[in-house]
Amino acid sequence: MLRTGDEPLHARSPLRLRLGLALWGLAWAVAGAVAFGGVGRPGWATACAVIAGVAALDVGCVLRRLRQGPHYQPGRDVPPYEPVSDSAIGARQGNGGAARRHRRRAR
């Protein structure tokens, strides 16, 4: 896949896939808990019930994220981040961007 440089604007999250997998796991864990409970295996039934609880928690978390929408910000007091400029990257590296400028000239 070719990079365009605007990935944060068009990034996609696999939340729907995660939701599907969590629902699939929840269904199998509940079925396992019921089946093992029915044949008198309380240890396995408990294990499946715990897995079902974890899957249900994951379903809840994913649904919450999906309801927040694609441009969710944590709160009104938290502004969206500004893109980092080249000079800020150079300043963070401690060389003022000299290495990046040198690479550009060398090509």
N, C-alpha and C positions, 0 to 999 in steps of 0.2 A: 504494500500500500504506500502510495506516495504521500509524503508529509507536505502540508500546505502552510504551516506556520500559525494557523488559527485554530489549533486543536481544542483549546479550552472553550471556544465558542461553539464547537460542534461535537464535543465529547459526548459519548453515550455511556451510560452506566448499565451494567447487566442486572439491574434490580428485578426485572420481570423474570429473567431466568432463575435468579436466586429465589424468587417467590415460588415459582413452579417447582423447583427442587425441594424447597422447604415443605410445600403442601404434599408433595409425593412422599417425602420422609415422614411427615405427620400421619398420613393415611396408613402407611405400612407399620408405623410404630403403634398406632391405635389398634390396628388389626392384630398385630403380634401380641399386644397386651391382653386383648380379649381372648385370643386363641390360647395363649399360655395359661391365662387364668381359668379357662374352661377345662383344660386337661390336668389341672392341679400342679402347675409349676409356678409357684409364687415368686421365686427368685427371678426367673426370666420375665414374668409378667411385670414385676417391679422395674426391671431394667428397661423394658420396652416403654413403660409409662414415663420413666425419666427422660428417655430419648424423645418421646412425644411432647413432653413439657418443653424441652429445649427447642424442638422444631416449632412449637406453637409460639414461643417467645421470639424466634427468628421471623416467623410470619408477621407478628405484630410490629417488629422493628422495620421490616421491609415495607409494610403497608404505611407506616408512619412516614418513612422517607419518600414513598411515592406520592403521598398526599401533600407533602411540602412543596412539590413542584420542582421544575428544573432550575429556578433562580432563587432558591431559598437562601436567606441570610439569617444567621443565628439570632439577631435582635436589631432593634432600631439604632442602638448605639454602636454597632459594629458595621463600619462601612465596607463596601466591596474593595478588594485589593486593587492596587494600581499595577499595571505591567511594569516589570523591572527594566530600566534602561541599561544600555551598554556601559555607561559610565559608572552606574551603581554596581554592576557586576565586576568591573575592573577594580573599583575601590574595595569591594569585598575580598578580592584576591590579593590586594596589597600592591598591585603594580600599576594602578591607574589605567588599566586596559591596554598597556603597552604590548603585551604578548599577543593580544587579539589584533592590534593594528599591525604588528610585525608579520603575523601570518597572512594578513590580507595583502601586504606589499610583496611577500615572497612568491605569491602565485602568479 
